[in-house]
Amino acid sequence: MLELLGAKLYTGIVALSLLLFSSFQGNDPRLSAITVQKSENYLHLSGSLISAFDNDFPSIFSSGTPIPVHFMLQIRSGGKAVVQRRFTHTVSFDTATGVYELGKSGTGEVYRSDRVEDIIREVSRYRFGIPYQADWGSVSIKIDASLPRVNFEQLNKEVDLMVLWKHKIPSARTTADLRRAQ
């Protein structure tokens, strides 16, 4: 049991070390079009990150260090911001059990899997429910995604994860008329 735990931990550290001290490919992330649905009191916004977690991310997610992905939402009406919120999806990996966990702020959802491919698919999706006021009228909606700097304790090194997105901030925009039924 301890040998298995040690082997998993060692493998994660070696993979992360190779990634951080060698060249990386990087990704060209983009956000899909924003889907807007309206209920009586809420706007439901959904979409996904595309090509954001290819290449080096399986190693990053397997490091044992929690990896946050931030989504910044801005809704503007009449030239002024009426909503500004940040939502975070955080991927964690338990090196002892080999299970990934994804927590999504805003919804409270928690997703678990022992397959990194499942976690990548889920961390790429977002769905936010935002209370709105019909008197906002026509609104413009913008969503950006970003990655933070993360300290990898195993290596005693802080890394700006945006380098893995070639410092590109994926963004999507749309408009919606809140006076009309949808």
C-alpha positions in Angstrom: 0.0 0.0 0.0 2.7 2.5 1.0 4.8 1.5 -2.1 1.8 2.2 -4.3 1.2 5.6 -2.7 4.9 6.4 -3.0 5.0 5.4 -6.6 1.9 7.6 -7.4 3.4 10.6 -5.6 6.8 10.1 -7.3 5.2 9.7 -10.7 3.3 13.0 -10.2 6.4 14.9 -9.1 8.5 13.5 -12.0 5.8 14.4 -14.6 5.4 17.9 -13.2 9.2 18.4 -13.1 9.6 17.3 -16.7 6.9 19.7 -17.7 8.3 22.7 -15.8 11.9 22.2 -16.7 11.4 21.4 -20.4 9.7 23.0 -23.3 6.0 22.9 -23.5 3.5 23.1 -26.3 0.9 25.4 -24.9 -2.7 25.6 -26.0 -4.8 28.0 -28.1 -7.9 28.3 -25.9 -11.1 29.9 -27.0 -14.6 30.1 -25.5 -17.6 28.8 -27.4 -20.6 31.1 -28.0 -22.5 32.0 -24.9 -25.9 30.3 -24.6 -28.4 32.5 -22.8 -31.7 31.2 -21.3 -34.0 33.2 -19.2 -36.3 32.0 -16.5 -38.6 34.2 -14.4 -35.8 35.6 -12.2 -32.6 34.3 -13.6 -30.3 34.4 -16.6 -28.7 31.0 -17.3 -25.5 31.4 -19.1 -23.6 28.4 -20.4 -20.7 27.5 -22.8 -17.3 25.8 -22.8 -13.6 26.3 -23.1 -12.3 24.8 -26.3 -8.7 23.5 -26.8 -7.8 24.9 -23.3 -6.6 21.8 -21.5 -4.8 19.8 -24.1 -1.1 19.0 -24.1 0.5 19.6 -20.6 -2.7 19.8 -18.5 -3.0 16.1 -17.6 0.4 16.4 -15.9 -0.5 19.7 -14.2 -3.9 18.3 -13.0 -2.1 15.1 -11.7 0.4 17.1 -9.6 -1.6 17.0 -6.4 -1.7 20.8 -6.3 -5.2 22.4 -6.6 -5.5 24.1 -10.0 -8.1 26.9 -10.3 -9.7 28.1 -13.6 -11.3 31.5 -13.3 -14.3 32.8 -15.3 -15.0 36.5 -15.1 -18.6 37.5 -16.0 -19.6 41.0 -16.8 -23.1 42.2 -17.8 -23.5 45.8 -19.0 -26.7 47.7 -19.4 -26.9 51.2 -20.8 -23.1 51.5 -20.8 -22.7 50.6 -17.1 -21.8 47.3 -15.4 -24.8 45.8 -13.6 -23.1 42.5 -12.8 -19.4 41.6 -12.3 -18.7 38.2 -10.8 -15.9 35.7 -10.8 -16.6 32.0 -10.8 -13.9 29.4 -10.2 -13.6 25.8 -11.1 -10.9 24.0 -9.1 -9.3 20.7 -10.0 -7.7 18.7 -7.2 -6.0 15.3 -7.4 -5.6 12.9 -4.5 -2.3 11.2 -5.1 -3.2 8.5 -2.5 -6.5 7.4 -4.1 -5.9 8.4 -7.8 -9.2 10.4 -7.8 -9.7 13.8 -9.4 -12.2 16.2 -7.9 -13.6 19.2 -9.6 -15.4 21.9 -7.5 -17.5 24.5 -9.4 -18.2 27.8 -7.5 -21.5 29.4 -8.2 -23.3 26.0 -8.4 -21.7 24.1 -5.6 -21.3 21.1 -7.9 -18.6 18.6 -7.2 -17.5 16.1 -9.8 -15.2 13.1 -9.1 -13.5 10.7 -11.5 -10.4 8.6 -11.7 -9.9 9.6 -15.4 -8.3 12.9 -16.2 -10.2 13.0 -19.5 -13.5 13.2 -17.6 -12.2 16.1 -15.5 -10.9 18.0 -18.5 -14.3 17.6 -20.2 -16.1 18.9 -17.1 -13.7 21.7 -16.1 -14.2 23.1 -19.7 -18.0 23.5 -19.2 -19.6 26.4 -17.3 -23.1 27.2 -16.4 -24.0 30.3 -14.3 -27.3 31.4 -12.9 -27.5 35.2 -12.4 -30.5 37.1 -11.0 -31.6 39.9 -13.3 -34.0 42.8 -13.5 -36.1 43.2 -16.6 -35.6 47.0 -16.5 -32.0 46.4 -17.5 -33.4 46.1 -21.0 -30.9 45.1 -23.6 -27.6 43.8 -22.1 -24.2 42.9 -23.3 -22.6 39.8 -21.7 -18.9 39.1 -21.7 -17.1 36.1 -20.2 -13.3 35.7 -19.9 -11.4 32.8 -18.7 -7.9 32.8 -17.0 -5.5 30.8 -15.0 -3.6 32.0 -11.9 -0.1 31.7 -10.7 0.2 28.5 -8.7 2.8 27.4 -6.2 3.9 23.8 -6.7 5.1 22.8 -3.2 6.7 19.6 -4.4 9.1 21.7 -6.5 9.1 24.9 -4.3 8.3 26.8 -7.5 5.5 29.3 -8.5 4.3 29.0 -12.1 2.1 31.4 -14.1 -0.2 28.9 -15.7 -1.2 31.5 -18.3 2.0 30.5 -20.1 0.2 27.2 -20.9 -2.4 29.3 -22.8 0.3 31.4 -24.5 -0.9 34.3 -22.3 -4.1 34.4 -24.3 -7.3 35.2 -22.4 -10.2 33.5 -24.1 -13.3 35.7 -24.3 -16.9 35.4 -25.5 -19.5 38.1 -25.9 -23.2 38.2 -26.7 -26.3 40.5 -26.2 -29.7 39.7 -24.9 -32.9 41.7 -24.7 -34.4 41.0 -21.2 -37.7 42.5 -22.1 -38.5 39.7 -24.6 -39.5 36.2 -23.6 -36.9 33.6 -24.3 
